[in-house]
């Protein structure tokens, strides 16, 4: 979990340092990536998996 937090922090710092022109290009690409990649579907799947594992651990 620590590695994930440090990675996200590094990405935010790099994004903040970027020139405005490149930042706009990155924003455009991120929008197209998010349209293709079903983020909400992945989040829902993870949440359902967590609920199932929580239910299983309560039964034991």
N, C-alpha and C positions, 0 to 999 in steps of 0.2 A: 504494500500500500504506500509505503514511503517513496518508493521509486516512481510510482504513478504521480504522486503529488509534486515531486521534484521535476518530473518531465513536464507537467502542466505549467508549473511556475516558469520553467525555462522557455517554454513556447510563448507564454504571455510576455516575458521580458523581450524576447526576440521580436515579437510582433510590435511591441511598444517602440523599439529602437528603429524599426523599418522606416524608410522614407514614405511619404504619403502616396506617391505614385505606385510603388510596389504594394503598399497596404491595400489600395483599391483593387489591384489585380488579385491579391490573396482573398479579399472579401468576395470577389466574383467567383473564384474557384471554390471557396468554401460553400457558397450558396448552391452551386451546381452539385457539389459533392453531397450536401445534405438532402438535396432533392432526390438523388439516386439512392443513397444509403438510407434505409428505413430506420432512423434513429428511434422513433417511438415504438416500432415493433420490437427492436432489440431490448429497449427498456422494459416493455411489458413482459417479454419472455423472461428476463432476469428476475423481475418482481414475482412472477408466477412461480418460477423455480425456487425462489427464496421462501415463498409462502408454503410450497409443498414440503420443503426441507424443514421448515419450522413446525408444520403440522406433524410430520413424521417424528421429530424429536420430542414433541409433547406426548405422543402416544407411548413412547418407550418408558 
